Amino acid sequence: MIGLWNSAIADLQKRLGFGGDTRTSLLSSHTRRQAARRWLIRFPRAVPLAIFLLIGTITFIAVVSVQRGEDGRAAAQLRVRASSIAAALERRANASSAYLRAGAALMASMEDAASAQRFRRFVSELRLDADYRGAEGIGWAQVVRRQDIPQFQQMLAMQTPGATGITPPLAYDQTFAIPVTFLQPDTERNRRALGFDMYSDPIRRVAMLEAERTARPTATDKVVLRQEQAGSSAPGFLIYMPVFEGTVGGRRLRGFIYSPFNAEDFLESALEMEDAGITSVRLYDGTAAPDRLLASSGPTDDEGEMVTELMSIANNSWVLQVSAAKERGLSVLSMVTIIFGLVIATMLVQLVRLLTKQALEDETRLQWFEEQSSIRMSLTRELNHRVKNTLANVLSIIALTRRRATQLNDFADGLDGRIRALSATHDLLTQSEWGTTPVRAVMEAELLPYADASDHEIDLAGPDVALAPNEALSLGLATHELATNAAKYGALSQAGGKVTLHWRLISESLIRIDWQESGGPPVPQQRNRGFGSDLIERIVAAELKNPVKLTFDPAGVRCMLTIPVRQPTEFAMRAARAMRSQARANG
């Protein structure tokens, strides 16, 4: 009867499609959805626009960062290239200076003036390599006193056919000249410079005097080489290395070993290995002024980044300017970032629009579910009230039957206790809205009639474990049967008796409950099997889906129950499925 009644109640709740677990799950789900989607519902147009603006802002910041990074990388590369070109130019100048030092040492060791043949052999023995590219060659210019000019011109005409002598003629106050005596390689271009008095040119003279003073290779400022044809203004420069005779205290200048350079060729020789995407290179003598420009490479009208390097070329200050063309528009990486950002922003806006539409539809559905929930809650409260009334009526009927039919007292007492046990457990489940119920609460409710007795002891101990509704009902029924039996025949029937009821978790999903009686009358071994034993070992065991071990030991009855422990999410999921099924049935 009890099983049929329990099944009827469960079937009615199932037909209504609502229970305590379902209501809790629905309210919790509604709260989460409302918190997550309230912005979409309140601002259905502003949220997509805000997301688009947010992604656009992030993309703009990313593009600015990428562009700055690209500009910084380009500037760093430009500085590295400028340093490389400056280093290459200085290497060219240093290599030429080294050859001139070697030539000066050789010329200083000769006792007499060098002949063209000896000078040619000297230059060939230097074995000039690629580091000397950009130079017109190596020359010798000796000091010629005014009285030695006829002898010098005769020597020059004999050794170099076509030479015309010293030009320009010495000024009236000039006591000596330093004409180009030899210049190798012997080409038609270099022969134009033979006999030219370099001391007569103020720019060359300043460099010669500085070289004589410091005894170091010294470069001139911007000049036009004598080798250039008439009317040419191609810039160039020369590097002088003085040659002395005598000791340091009484030395006398004999002449200069020098190298003439075409500035354009000198720059191009350095760029051959260093120019890698450089747009514009300018080389200035002393200061970066248009009239001091020595050489340039590439266009000169760019407006891009510019790097300036100061150099020292053979004891003279030069300025190198390297610039790159200003990029028009954004870099490739920036364009890719913009396109990617626009694509992502568009996709997110479309997604948010779909979510907004779904949120509005869900909000409508939730409002309908809330209305249905209110109705079902009312029905559930009415059902609980009706069930309690029904149980009260059943108790009344049993009481009347017991008073009128005395031969059925034992049956009536047992039936009365069992119905009361179900009612007590039912009250607990109602209080928890048919959710989980603690094990201790079930046992205390069933053992309440025996809790205040002073002549026996009840020991409850175990962890805080909550049971699902069906398991709580089964445990309450089993506890009632054991307590009733103990009160009639066992430890609770006489003074000094004790009932120990301990429980423990044996796994994450199982709990073990041990009932042990002691201090009561001896348990007879020859006895008839009662309805309580059958109820515990068959009905309760079937409900719990685990065997019940009931032992009638002479010292006291022992019972071991194994009860499954289910997680609350299982009830929520079941209730949610029931709710959806009911909605589909109603819809």
C-alpha positions, 0 to 999 in steps of 0.5 A, a space after each residue: 500500500 505504501 509503495 502504491 501511494 508513493 508511486 501515485 504521488 510521484 506519478 502525479 508530480 510527473 504529470 504536472 511536470 513540476 517538483 522541488 528540483 525542477 523549480 529550483 533549477 528553473 529559477 537558477 537558470 532564469 537568474 543566470 540567463 537574466 544576468 548574462 543577457 540583460 544588456 542585450 535585452 535593454 540595449 538591443 542596438 547599442 550593444 552591437 554598435 558598442 562592440 563594433 566601436 570597441 573592436 574598431 578602437 582596438 584595431 586602430 590602436 593595433 595599427 598605430 602600434 604596428 605602424 610605429 613599430 614599422 617606422 622604428 624598425 625602418 629608422 633603426 635599419 636606416 641608422 645601421 645602413 648609415 653606420 655601415 656606409 660611413 664605416 666603408 668610406 672610412 675603410 677606403 680612406 684608411 686603406 689609401 692612407 696606409 698605402 701613402 704611408 708606405 710610399 712616403 717611407 720608401 721615398 724618404 729612404 731614397 737619397 736622390 729624387 725618384 725617377 719615373 721608372 722607379 716610381 712606376 715599379 714602386 706603385 706596382 709593388 704596392 699591389 693595390 687591391 679592391 680597397 683602393 677603388 675610387 682613387 685616380 691613382 698614386 702620385 709624387 709631387 716634389 718640392 722644386 725651388 725657383 732656381 731648380 725649375 729649369 732642371 725639373 722641367 728638363 727632367 719632366 720632359 725627358 721622362 714624361 713625353 708631352 709634359 709642358 712644365 710647371 703650371 701655373 708659373 710661380 708668382 713673384 713672391 713664391 720661392 718654390 713650387 710643388 708640381 705633380 711629378 709622377 702619377 700612376 697609373 700612366 693614363 691620358 687622364 692622369 697626364 693632364 695633372 703632370 706639372 700642375 703646381 698644387 701649392 698654388 691652389 689655396 685649398 690644396 695648400 692648406 691640406 699640404 701645410 696641415 699634413 706637413 705639420 702633423 706628418 699624417 695623411 691629410 685630405 683636402 676640402 672639396 676641389 675639382 681635380 686637374 684630371 677633369 676636362 675643361 669646364 667640368 665641375 665634378 667634385 673631388 679631393 686629395 689625400 697628402 702624405 709628406 716626405 721628409 729628408 734629414 733628422 727630426 730636428 733638422 728635417 726638410 720637406 722633400 715632397 708629398 705622396 698623394 692620391 687624387 679621388 673623384 668624390 662620386 667614384 669614391 662614394 660609389 665604391 663604398 656603396 657597392 657592398 653596403 647599399 641595400 635599399 638606400 634611397 638617397 646618400 649625400 656626402 659633404 665636406 665639413 658641413 651639410 651645405 649645398 656648396 659643400 656637397 661632394 657626392 650623392 647617390 639616388 634622388 635628392 628630393 625625398 622627404 623621408 627619414 634622414 640619418 646624419 653621420 659625422 666622419 673623419 676622413 684622413 684628418 678632415 671632417 666629413 658629413 654623411 646623410 642617408 635618407 629613405 623615401 617616405 612611405 605613402 600610406 600604411 604598411 602591408 602589416 597595418 593593412 592586414 591588421 585593418 582588414 582582419 579587425 574589420 572582418 572580426 568586428 563584422 562577424 561579432 556584430 552579426 553574432 551579437 545581433 543573433 544573440 540579441 534576437 535569441 535573448 529577446 525570444 528567450 526572455 519571452 519564453 521565460 516570462 511564460 515559464 514564470 507564469 506556468 511556474 507560479 501555477 505549478 507551485 500553487 498546484 504543488 502546495 495544494 497537492 502537499 496539503 491534500 496528501 497530508 489531509 489524505 494521510 490524516 484521514 487514513 490515520 483516522 480510519 486506522 484508529 477507528 478500525 483499531 477501536 472497533 476491531 480489537 483482534 486486529 490491534 497488532 496489525 493496526 499498530 504496525 500500519 499506524 506507525 508505518 503511515 506516521 513514518 511516511 508522514 514524517 519523512 514526507 514533511 522533511 521532503 516538503 520542507 526541502 521542496 523535494 530536494 535533498 534531505 540529510 541522513 541525520 534529519 531522517 533518523 531523528 524524525 523516525 527516532 523522535 518518540 524514543 529520544 527522551 527516554 531516560 532508561 535507554 540510549 540512542 547514539 547517532 554519528 556520521 558525516 553530513 550526507 544528503 539523500 535524494 527523495 526516494 532514498 530518504 523515504 526508504 531510509 525512513 521506512 527502514 529506520 521506523 521498522 527497526 525502531 519499532 522492533 527494538 521498542 517491542 522486543 529489543 534494546 529499546 524495550 528495557 532499561 539499559 538498552 542502547 541503539 548505535 546508529 553510525 554511517 559513513 561514506 564508502 565511496 563518492 556515490 555510496 553510504 553505509 549505515 550500521 544499526 546495532 542493538 545492545 543491552 536488550 533481551 537476548 534475541 531468540 533464534 527460533 522465531 517466525 519471520 515478520 512483516 517488518 523483516 520482509 519489508 526491509 529485506 525486500 521492499 527497501 532493498 529493492 528501492 535502494 537497489 542494494 542488498 540489506 544485511 539483517 542479522 538477528 544476533 543473540 546480543 542484539 539485532 544488527 542491520 547494514 544498509 547501503 544507500 546510493 548518494 546522488 548529486 543534486 544536478 541529477 534531479 535538476 537535469 531530470 526536472 529540466 527534461 520534464 519541464 521541456 517535455 511539458 512545454 512541448 506538450 503544451 506548445 
